[in-house]
Amino acid sequence: MPHRIRMKLPAMLAALLVSACSVAPPLKSPEIPKAEAYAKGDELVSLNQKIAMGDRIASDWWKLFASKTLDVLIRQAVRNNYELVAARESMKQAEEAANAAEGTLMPQVAMNAQAGRQRYGVALFGPSNFAIPPFSYYEIGPSVSWTPDLFGAERHMVERQKALAAYQARQLDAAYLSLTGNTAAATLEIASAGDEIAAVRRIVADDEKTLALVRKTYEAGSASKTDLLSAQTRLLADQAMLPAIEKRLAVGRHALSILLGKAPSNWTAPRLTLSDFVLPGTLPLSLPSELVKERPDILAAQANLDAAGAALGVANADFYPSITLTANMMQEALTPAGVFRGAAKAWALAAGVSTPIFSGGTLSAEKREAEHAYRAAAASYQQTVLNAFGEVADALTSLAHDDDAVAALQSTAETAGSTLKIARAGYRAGEISLLQVQDAERALAQAQIGLVQSLHQRYLDCVRLFVALGGMPLAKT
């Protein structure tokens, strides 16, 4: 190598490395939607539960309902649910893919061995009478290859795989959160259906009392046949409410068994009522600025954005040269015994450079594709943040309205119960008609069932809030 070229070589390499550092395109991070609060203050004026603004929701948020049965069920689900197992294995798969990608940055060393028999044709030596007879050969030795990542293509590939691994980790957290939320919801559904069945049975029992009263007055000649048939019709109508609720109860039990990794025929749900749960008096509520750092779907969207940014870096680096260095050292011989003799040594060093000149527009199109993918991922991230804020706001507002509904239905049920007692007494005394008694029964029935449904909805909205807040990552539980 001429002396002048040798003197310039370090400067040339330095310039190459500097240019390599500038290959990655500048990426503008998406603007995070900002919010000081989740909902307007006037939407929460009826909320009786205290809000602990700034408190983080724990990973075992269901303990706020103070139900040992719920705690046992959710822990069984976390231990046995197959979707959670699949999410965990997908995360580990992605982590190993990232490890494999990172290994490509290092020199690759292999041990090679080969044996064969060969005969050269006449074309090898051109017009000549010289010919080599067939011969056997044996080779063994190590080889090394390395592609220096001067322009960051491999490094960006590793970053992409790590981002995809982070995405799968957040998907595991989301699966955990979804599983715990669905298990709590299914448990509450079972408790609510059981309470509704109990309420309908009390209504049926009241109908039977009314029918007995009407039958007695009918036999005494104080009531008409129409009154008797009307009372019987009312009883049958209320009894007809039971099958639909019992179906809900069975479906809820089946759903819960599947969440717990059990076949419905092999598992029996515990008997529960809504009174087995305690409504949390204080609601922990992360600040909006903290929610974006905690919700699994937001963190997954961020990881997806990081992966898109790394893919854009790869697409940009593909415009630059790729250098490959190889070396091998072989022991070669024509007989197996001669392989390990000193004279059998052979070696080779090689360096290759490949740079794109014309690709028919493929590289430019791939870069534009990566740019569009990054912008799409950025918009998806921003939309995910807004959706998260909306879910928390919906849950808080729903809880405020739930408090109003429960209070109104409690008062309605108490009033309807007193009205029914007065109506029955008046009917016995002959002061009012059976129609008035049935109207009072119907009002009480609607209030009792509505109260159960309203209590159920209030618990469900608490679950919705806790799930919307994200909780701690599963890896930290």
Residue pairs with C-beta under 8 A, 6 or more apart in sequence:
16 150
17 150
19 151
20 150
20 151
20 152
20 320
23 151
23 152
23 313
23 316
23 317
23 320
24 152
24 156
24 313
24 316
24 317
25 312
25 313
25 316
27 309
27 312
27 374
29 378
30 305
30 378
30 379
30 381
30 382
31 382
32 292
32 382
32 385
33 382
33 385
33 386
33 389
34 288
34 289
35 288
35 389
36 288
37 288
38 285
38 288
38 389
38 392
38 393
38 396
39 392
39 393
39 396
39 397
43 393
43 396
43 397
43 400
44 51
44 396
44 397
44 400
45 400
46 400
46 401
46 403
46 404
47 396
47 399
47 400
47 403
48 403
49 279
49 280
49 281
49 282
49 283
49 399
49 403
50 281
50 282
50 283
51 282
51 283
51 285
51 396
52 282
52 283
52 284
52 285
53 285
53 287
54 285
54 286
54 287
54 290
55 284
55 285
55 286
56 284
56 286
56 290
56 294
56 472
57 284
57 286
57 466
57 469
57 470
57 471
57 472
58 284
58 471
58 472
59 471
59 472
59 473
59 474
59 476
59 477
60 71
60 477
61 180
61 466
61 469
61 471
62 70
62 71
62 74
62 180
62 184
62 466
63 71
64 280
64 462
64 466
65 184
65 277
65 278
65 279
65 280
65 459
65 462
66 277
66 278
67 276
67 277
67 278
69 187
69 270
69 272
69 276
70 184
70 187
70 277
73 183
73 187
73 256
73 260
73 270
74 180
74 183
74 184
76 260
76 261
77 84
77 179
77 180
77 183
77 259
77 260
77 261
78 84
78 176
78 179
78 180
80 260
80 261
80 262
81 179
81 259
81 260
81 261
82 261
83 175
83 179
84 172
84 175
84 176
84 179
87 168
87 171
87 172
87 175
87 176
88 172
90 168
90 171
90 172
91 165
91 168
91 169
91 171
91 172
93 168
94 161
94 164
94 165
94 167
94 168
94 169
95 165
95 168
97 161
97 164
97 165
98 158
98 161
98 162
98 164
98 165
100 161
101 154
101 157
101 158
101 160
101 161
101 162
102 158
102 161
104 154
104 157
104 158
105 149
105 154
105 155
105 158
106 146
107 144
107 145
107 146
108 144
108 145
108 146
109 142
109 143
109 144
110 142
110 143
111 140
111 141
111 142
111 143
112 139
112 140
112 141
112 142
112 143
112 328
112 330
113 139
113 140
114 137
114 138
114 139
114 140
115 136
115 137
115 138
115 139
115 336
116 136
116 137
117 134
117 135
117 136
117 137
118 134
118 135
118 136
118 137
119 132
119 133
119 134
119 135
120 131
120 132
122 128
122 131
125 131
135 334
136 334
136 335
137 332
137 333
137 334
138 332
138 333
138 334
138 335
138 336
138 338
138 339
139 330
139 331
139 332
139 339
140 330
140 331
140 339
141 328
141 329
141 330
141 331
141 346
142 328
142 329
143 326
143 327
143 328
143 329
144 326
144 327
144 328
145 324
145 325
145 326
145 327
146 324
146 325
146 326
147 154
147 322
147 323
147 324
147 325
148 323
148 325
149 155
150 320
150 321
150 323
151 317
151 320
151 321
151 322
152 313
152 317
153 313
153 314
153 317
153 318
153 320
153 322
155 313
156 310
156 311
156 313
156 314
156 317
157 310
157 314
159 306
159 309
159 310
159 313
160 307
160 310
160 311
160 314
163 303
163 304
163 306
163 307
163 309
163 310
164 303
164 307
166 299
166 303
166 306
167 300
167 303
167 304
167 307
169 303
169 473
169 475
170 296
170 297
170 299
170 300
170 303
170 473
171 296
171 300
172 474
172 475
173 296
173 299
173 471
173 473
173 474
173 475
174 296
174 297
174 300
176 474
176 477
177 296
177 467
177 470
177 471
178 467
179 259
180 467
180 471
181 463
181 464
181 466
181 467
182 255
182 259
183 256
183 259
183 260
184 463
185 460
185 463
186 252
186 255
186 256
186 259
187 256
187 272
188 274
188 277
188 456
188 459
188 460
188 463
189 248
189 252
189 255
189 456
190 249
190 252
190 253
190 256
190 269
190 272
191 272
191 273
191 274
191 276
191 277
191 456
192 274
192 452
192 453
192 455
192 456
193 245
193 246
193 248
193 249
193 252
194 249
194 271
194 272
194 273
195 273
195 274
195 452
195 455
195 456
196 245
196 248
196 449
196 452
196 453
197 242
197 245
197 246
197 249
198 273
199 445
199 448
199 449
199 452
200 238
200 241
200 242
200 245
200 445
200 449
201 242
202 448
203 238
203 241
203 441
203 444
203 445
203 448
203 449
204 235
204 238
204 239
204 242
206 420
206 441
206 444
207 231
207 234
207 235
207 238
207 239
207 441
208 235
209 424
210 231
210 234
210 235
210 424
210 437
210 438
210 441
211 228
211 231
211 232
211 234
211 235
213 424
213 427
213 428
214 223
214 227
214 228
214 230
214 231
214 434
215 228
215 231
217 223
217 227
217 427
217 428
218 224
218 225
218 227
218 228
222 430
223 434
227 434
230 434
230 435
230 438
231 434
231 438
234 438
234 441
238 445
252 269
253 264
253 269
254 264
256 269
257 263
257 264
257 266
257 267
257 269
258 264
260 267
274 452
274 455
274 456
274 459
277 459
279 458
279 459
279 462
280 462
283 399
283 462
283 465
284 469
285 392
285 396
285 469
286 294
286 469
286 470
288 389
291 298
291 388
291 389
291 392
291 469
291 470
292 298
292 385
292 388
293 299
294 469
294 470
294 471
294 472
295 388
295 468
295 469
295 470
296 470
296 473
297 384
297 387
297 388
298 381
298 384
298 385
298 388
298 470
301 377
301 380
301 381
301 384
301 385
302 381
304 377
304 380
304 381
305 374
305 377
305 378
305 380
305 381
307 377
308 370
308 373
308 374
308 376
308 377
308 378
309 374
311 370
311 373
311 374
312 367
312 370
312 371
312 373
312 374
314 370
315 363
315 366
315 367
315 369
315 370
316 367
316 370
318 356
318 363
318 366
318 367
319 356
319 363
319 367
320 355
321 353
321 354
321 355
322 353
322 354
322 355
323 351
323 352
323 353
324 351
324 352
324 353
324 354
325 350
325 351
326 348
326 349
326 350
326 351
326 352
327 347
327 348
327 349
327 350
328 347
328 348
329 345
329 346
329 347
330 345
330 346
330 347
330 348
331 339
331 340
331 344
331 345
331 346
332 339
332 344
332 345
332 346
333 339
333 341
333 344
338 344
356 363
388 468
388 470
391 464
391 468
392 465
392 468
392 469
394 464
394 468
395 461
395 462
395 464
395 465
395 468
396 465
398 457
398 461
398 464
399 458
399 461
399 462
399 465
402 454
402 457
402 458
402 461
403 458
405 454
405 457
405 458
406 451
406 454
406 455
406 458
409 447
409 450
409 451
409 454
410 451
412 443
412 447
412 450
412 451
413 444
413 447
413 448
413 451
416 440
416 443
416 444
416 447
417 444
419 440
419 443
419 444
420 437
420 440
420 441
420 443
420 444
422 440
423 432
423 436
423 437
423 439
423 440
424 437
424 440
426 432
426 436
426 437
427 433
427 434
427 436
427 437
